[in-house]
Amino acid sequence: MSSTTHDDHAHNDHTHDAHGDHGHAKPGFVRRWLMSTNHKDIGTLYITSAVIAGCVGGILSMLMRAQLMYPHNHIISSGTEWNAIITAHGLIMIFWMVMPALIGGFGNWFVPMMIGAPDMAFPRLNNMSFWFLVMGFIFVMLGLLIGDGTGAGWTIYPPLDNARYSPGIATDFSLFSLHLAGISSLLGAINFIATILNMRAPGMTMHKMPLFVWAILVTAFLLLLAIPVLAGAVTMLIMDRNFGTSFFEPAGGGDPVLFQHLFWFFGHPEVYIMILPAFGVISHVVSTFSKKPIFGYLGMAYAMVIIGFVGFVVWAHHMFVSAISTDSRVYFEVATLVIAVPTGIKIFSWIATMWGGSIEFKTPMLWAIGFIFLFVIGGATGVVLANAGLDQELHNDYFLIAHFHYVLSLGAVFAIFAGFYYWIGKMSGHPYPEFWGKVHFWTTFIGVNLTFFPQHFLGLAGMPRRYPDYPDAFAGWNFVSSVGAMISGASTAVFFYILYRIFTSKEKLADNYWGEGATTLEWAVPSPAPHHTFEDVPVIQ
Amino acid sequence: MSGEVHTATNQIKSTVPHPYHMVDPSIWPVLGAMSAMCVAGGIIFAAHFGNFILLAVGLLGAMSTMYVWWRDVVRESATPGLHKMITQIGLRYGMALFIASEVMFFVSFFWNYFNYFFYPDKMGYAMAPVWPPMGVTTIDPFAIPLFNTMVLLLSGTTVTWAHHCLLEGDNKGTVQGLAVTVMLGLAFLCGQAWEYTHSPFNFYHGGVFPSAFFIATGFHGFHVIIGTGFLIVCLVRAMRHQFTPQRHFGFEAAAWYWHFVDVVWLFLFVCIYYLGRSAIVAG
C-alpha cells in the first residue's frame, strides 16, 4: 500500500464551515452514534455489529465442532441445548452477520459514494434500519438463552416450533426477532432503491454504475419482495402458537408443507440476498488488482438481474422430500439448474478479467481468488443437490451442510473480508498490515477447507445434520473437521490483531491507495472519506 | 464499453451544491426501534402471561414516535430549500416501494388461502377435500361485503374528488372530499366490525377456514385503519392550508395507499367472499 499524506481536496474546505450549524460538522458521541443520519457512521455501526454477531455465531459453531470432535462427547449436555445452538448459529450468521456486513455496512458506506451522492435518500430511516437490527439481535439472543431456547432450526418449520413441541417463550422471541430483522432489511431495501434510482450524479447512467451498486440494487429488490412473505409466514406461525389458529396445524385442517413453501419463497431469494453483494465486492477487487476494467461489464450486471429473477421461481428445490408432486420436482430441478448459467457468466468474467491482467496478490485479491475457488466448489455441489433424485439421498445430511457453507461461510464471508481489506483504508484512513492480512487469509483458507471439505464425505456416507452425536464410523472425518474449525477460530484472533494494528496506526493513506486499478468514485475522495462527501455534485463523463 | 465507464479520473468537480435534503441527527429512529421491540415483547407477554403493560407502552411509544417524526417531516417540507424537486421524487420512490412490499405481505395470505382453495386435499387430518371445508357456513357475499365494496369504491372516487379540488386550488372542496372519504373509511370499518361479531365461525380454534379468512380480511381491515388515519392527517393538514396545487405529496401518498387498500379488498371480495362461499350462507 502506498502511504503518502493525502492531497488536500477541494471539497474538504467547505465541509465544515459553510454549513456547520446544520449538523454538518461532526457531532458529539450521542448525536453521532445514536441519532446518526450519516451513511458512513451508520455503515460503521452495521460493520461493528456484524463483527460482534459474527463472534457470537462463531463461538456457537466452535461449541458445535467441539461437541462433534469425538463420538459420544458430552460438551453439550442435551439434544435440546444442541438444537438451540444450531438454530441461533444459523439465524445470527444470516441476519446479523452476513447481511449487516455486506448490505448495511459496505452498502451504506459505498453505494452513495460510488454514485456521487452525498448520503442515502432517507437518512433517518437508515438509522432506524440499524436499530431495528439491534433490537432483533436482543430478541434472538433471548431466544437462545431463555429456558430451553429455540430448537426448531433456522428454518423454523412447524410442527417443530408449534405450541406443542416448543411451548416456551423463547421460540416467540426468535420468531419476533425475524420480524424485527425483516423490518430492518425492508426499510433498508426501500432506502437503497430510492437512493440508487434517484440520486446518481449527472452522467452516472444505470449502464455506468459500478457493479457493487448493481449488486445492491438487485439485492434490495429481492429484499423488498421476499421479506414481506416471510413476515406473513412468521405471523401465521405466531398466531398458530398463541392465538388458536390452524394455518399449519393439521388437527384444524392446516397444511405444514404450506409453511415450507412460504418460507422458501423468501428463503431462496435470501440466499442471493447474501451472495449478490459479495459478487459486487469481488468484481471491484478482481478488477482493481488485475489493473483491468471488469470483463463484460453489462453481462455481469444483467447476470445479477437474471439471478434475481430466477431466484424467485426455484424455491421448492429445498422441499424435494417434502411431499411435493413429481411434476413439481421436475420443474424446480430444471429451473434451479438454469441458475448455473448466469452464475457461470460471473465466474467466467472474473477469470477473463484476470486473464492477461497485471495481477497483484494483495490481501483483498487473495480473499477474492479464494472466494472464486470456493464458490465454484459450492456451486458445483449445488448442481449436484439440484437433482431431485440425488437430493432424495443427500437431503438434510452433511453434504448439504458442506454445500451451503462453501457458498456462504466460505463464499460470502470471504467476500466480506475481501471488501474489508479493500476498503478499510478508505473507511479508517490507515493501512492494514499486509503480512498479517495474508496470515489471516491463509489460516482461514486452510481452516475452513479442513472444516467443510470432509463434510462432503460424511454426508455421502450418510451422516445426518442436526444431531449432537454420531456412530463411531464417522469419527475420523469429524475429527478433521473439528480441527479445521479450531484453526478457523484461531484465525479470528489474527483478524482482531489486524484491527488493533489498523486503529493504532499513525500512517496516513492517499486518496487512491490502490493506484490505477481502482477506478470507482470512492477513490476520488480523501482517505478516510470526509464526514460528508460530494457537497458539490460530481459530473461523470 | 466498459473501458471508459465509471472512472474516478473522468470525474469533473463542479461547484454546483447538491440539491438533496441532508437530515439533521434525530433521536426518533432509536425510540421507534425500541418501541417496536416493546410491541413485539408485549405481544409475547400478553399471549403467555396475560400482561398487557409492555404492549401498551410499546404502542404508545410507537404512536408518539410516528407523530413527532412525521411532524418533523411536515415542518421540513414547509422549510424553503429543504425539499427540492429531487427530494420530492425520492419520497415518491419510497412510498411506491413501501406499497410494493405491502402487496407481497398480502401475497402470503392469499397464497395461504389459494393453497386450500385450489388444493383442498392438502387440508390435514383426512378432512373431506372440499373448500370451504365441510360444515363451514360462510358469510353471504351480497350482504355486508357487497355494501363494503361499494363503500370502498365510492371512497376511491371521493379521494379523487379531493385531489382534483386540490389541483384547482379549491381548498374547501379538498376538505369536503377528504371528510367524506374518512367517513366512508369509518363506515367500512363499522361494517367489518359488525360482520366479525356476527360471523358464523370463530377465529379461536375455528380451524383452517376461519384462520385463512380472518388473517386476510383482518390485516386488510388493519390497513384500512392505517389508511383512514393517514387521510385524517391529510384532512387536518388541508384544513390548515398546508397543501398547494403544486406540492401536496403527503396527500398523494395517502391517496395511493387508499387505492392499494381498495384493490386488496376487491381481491378479497372476489376470491374469499364470493368464490369461497359455501352452498348455504349466513348473513
Chai-1 contact restraints between the chains, C-beta under 6 A:
chainA,res_idxA,chainB,res_idxB,connection_type,confidence,min_distance_angstrom,max_distance_angstrom,comment,restraint_id
A,A10,B,K13,contact,1.0,0.0,6.0,A-B,restraint_1
A,G23,B,D24,contact,1.0,0.0,6.0,A-B,restraint_2
A,G23,B,P25,contact,1.0,0.0,6.0,A-B,restraint_3
A,P27,B,P25,contact,1.0,0.0,6.0,A-B,restraint_4
A,R31,B,P25,contact,1.0,0.0,6.0,A-B,restraint_5
A,L34,B,V30,contact,1.0,0.0,6.0,A-B,restraint_6
A,M35,B,P25,contact,1.0,0.0,6.0,A-B,restraint_7
A,M35,B,S26,contact,1.0,0.0,6.0,A-B,restraint_8
A,M35,B,I27,contact,1.0,0.0,6.0,A-B,restraint_9
A,T37,B,V23,contact,1.0,0.0,6.0,A-B,restraint_10
A,T37,B,P25,contact,1.0,0.0,6.0,A-B,restraint_11
A,P118,B,H18,contact,1.0,0.0,6.0,A-B,restraint_12
A,P118,B,Y20,contact,1.0,0.0,6.0,A-B,restraint_13
A,A121,B,G90,contact,1.0,0.0,6.0,A-B,restraint_14
A,P123,B,V23,contact,1.0,0.0,6.0,A-B,restraint_15
A,R124,B,V23,contact,1.0,0.0,6.0,A-B,restraint_16
A,R124,B,S26,contact,1.0,0.0,6.0,A-B,restraint_17
A,R124,B,P29,contact,1.0,0.0,6.0,A-B,restraint_18
A,N127,B,P29,contact,1.0,0.0,6.0,A-B,restraint_19
A,M128,B,P29,contact,1.0,0.0,6.0,A-B,restraint_20
A,M128,B,G32,contact,1.0,0.0,6.0,A-B,restraint_21
A,M128,B,A33,contact,1.0,0.0,6.0,A-B,restraint_22
A,W131,B,P29,contact,1.0,0.0,6.0,A-B,restraint_23
A,W131,B,V30,contact,1.0,0.0,6.0,A-B,restraint_24
A,W131,B,A33,contact,1.0,0.0,6.0,A-B,restraint_25
A,F132,B,A33,contact,1.0,0.0,6.0,A-B,restraint_26
A,M135,B,A33,contact,1.0,0.0,6.0,A-B,restraint_27
A,M135,B,M37,contact,1.0,0.0,6.0,A-B,restraint_28
A,I169,B,H48,contact,1.0,0.0,6.0,A-B,restraint_29
A,D172,B,I44,contact,1.0,0.0,6.0,A-B,restraint_30
A,F176,B,A40,contact,1.0,0.0,6.0,A-B,restraint_31
A,L186,B,S101,contact,1.0,0.0,6.0,A-B,restraint_32
A,I190,B,G94,contact,1.0,0.0,6.0,A-B,restraint_33
A,I190,B,L97,contact,1.0,0.0,6.0,A-B,restraint_34
A,I190,B,F98,contact,1.0,0.0,6.0,A-B,restraint_35
A,I193,B,L97,contact,1.0,0.0,6.0,A-B,restraint_36
A,A194,B,G90,contact,1.0,0.0,6.0,A-B,restraint_37
A,A194,B,Y93,contact,1.0,0.0,6.0,A-B,restraint_38
A,A194,B,G94,contact,1.0,0.0,6.0,A-B,restraint_39
A,L197,B,Y93,contact,1.0,0.0,6.0,A-B,restraint_40
A,N198,B,I89,contact,1.0,0.0,6.0,A-B,restraint_41
A,N198,B,G90,contact,1.0,0.0,6.0,A-B,restraint_42
A,N198,B,Y93,contact,1.0,0.0,6.0,A-B,restraint_43
A,K208,B,V5,contact,1.0,0.0,6.0,A-B,restraint_44
A,K208,B,H6,contact,1.0,0.0,6.0,A-B,restraint_45
A,P210,B,H6,contact,1.0,0.0,6.0,A-B,restraint_46
A,L224,B,S101,contact,1.0,0.0,6.0,A-B,restraint_47
A,L225,B,M104,contact,1.0,0.0,6.0,A-B,restraint_48
A,P228,B,S101,contact,1.0,0.0,6.0,A-B,restraint_49
A,P228,B,M104,contact,1.0,0.0,6.0,A-B,restraint_50
A,P228,B,F105,contact,1.0,0.0,6.0,A-B,restraint_51
A,V229,B,M104,contact,1.0,0.0,6.0,A-B,restraint_52
A,V229,B,S108,contact,1.0,0.0,6.0,A-B,restraint_53
A,A231,B,F105,contact,1.0,0.0,6.0,A-B,restraint_54
A,G232,B,F105,contact,1.0,0.0,6.0,A-B,restraint_55
A,G232,B,S108,contact,1.0,0.0,6.0,A-B,restraint_56
A,G232,B,F109,contact,1.0,0.0,6.0,A-B,restraint_57
A,A233,B,S108,contact,1.0,0.0,6.0,A-B,restraint_58
A,N242,B,A47,contact,1.0,0.0,6.0,A-B,restraint_59
A,G244,B,Y204,contact,1.0,0.0,6.0,A-B,restraint_60
A,G244,B,H205,contact,1.0,0.0,6.0,A-B,restraint_61
A,T245,B,S211,contact,1.0,0.0,6.0,A-B,restraint_62
A,S246,B,G207,contact,1.0,0.0,6.0,A-B,restraint_63
A,S246,B,V208,contact,1.0,0.0,6.0,A-B,restraint_64
A,S246,B,S211,contact,1.0,0.0,6.0,A-B,restraint_65
A,F247,B,S211,contact,1.0,0.0,6.0,A-B,restraint_66
A,P250,B,G124,contact,1.0,0.0,6.0,A-B,restraint_67
A,P250,B,Y125,contact,1.0,0.0,6.0,A-B,restraint_68
A,G252,B,G207,contact,1.0,0.0,6.0,A-B,restraint_69
A,G252,B,V208,contact,1.0,0.0,6.0,A-B,restraint_70
A,G253,B,M123,contact,1.0,0.0,6.0,A-B,restraint_71
A,G253,B,G124,contact,1.0,0.0,6.0,A-B,restraint_72
A,G253,B,M127,contact,1.0,0.0,6.0,A-B,restraint_73
A,G253,B,P133,contact,1.0,0.0,6.0,A-B,restraint_74
A,G253,B,G207,contact,1.0,0.0,6.0,A-B,restraint_75
A,G253,B,V208,contact,1.0,0.0,6.0,A-B,restraint_76
A,G254,B,G124,contact,1.0,0.0,6.0,A-B,restraint_77
A,G254,B,V208,contact,1.0,0.0,6.0,A-B,restraint_78
A,D255,B,K122,contact,1.0,0.0,6.0,A-B,restraint_79
A,L258,B,N115,contact,1.0,0.0,6.0,A-B,restraint_80
A,L262,B,S108,contact,1.0,0.0,6.0,A-B,restraint_81
A,P293,B,S2,contact,1.0,0.0,6.0,A-B,restraint_82
A,P293,B,G3,contact,1.0,0.0,6.0,A-B,restraint_83
A,Y297,B,S2,contact,1.0,0.0,6.0,A-B,restraint_84
A,T519,B,T7,contact,1.0,0.0,6.0,A-B,restraint_85
A,T519,B,A8,contact,1.0,0.0,6.0,A-B,restraint_86
A,T520,B,H6,contact,1.0,0.0,6.0,A-B,restraint_87
A,L521,B,A8,contact,1.0,0.0,6.0,A-B,restraint_88
A,W523,B,A8,contact,1.0,0.0,6.0,A-B,restraint_89
A,A524,B,A8,contact,1.0,0.0,6.0,A-B,restraint_90
A,A524,B,Q11,contact,1.0,0.0,6.0,A-B,restraint_91
A,D536,B,S14,contact,1.0,0.0,6.0,A-B,restraint_92
A,D536,B,T15,contact,1.0,0.0,6.0,A-B,restraint_93
A,D536,B,V16,contact,1.0,0.0,6.0,A-B,restraint_94
A,D536,B,P17,contact,1.0,0.0,6.0,A-B,restraint_95
A,V537,B,S14,contact,1.0,0.0,6.0,A-B,restraint_96
A,V537,B,V16,contact,1.0,0.0,6.0,A-B,restraint_97
A,V537,B,H18,contact,1.0,0.0,6.0,A-B,restraint_98
A,P538,B,Q11,contact,1.0,0.0,6.0,A-B,restraint_99
A,V539,B,I12,contact,1.0,0.0,6.0,A-B,restraint_100
A,V539,B,S14,contact,1.0,0.0,6.0,A-B,restraint_101
A,I540,B,Q11,contact,1.0,0.0,6.0,A-B,restraint_102
A,Q541,B,N10,contact,1.0,0.0,6.0,A-B,restraint_103
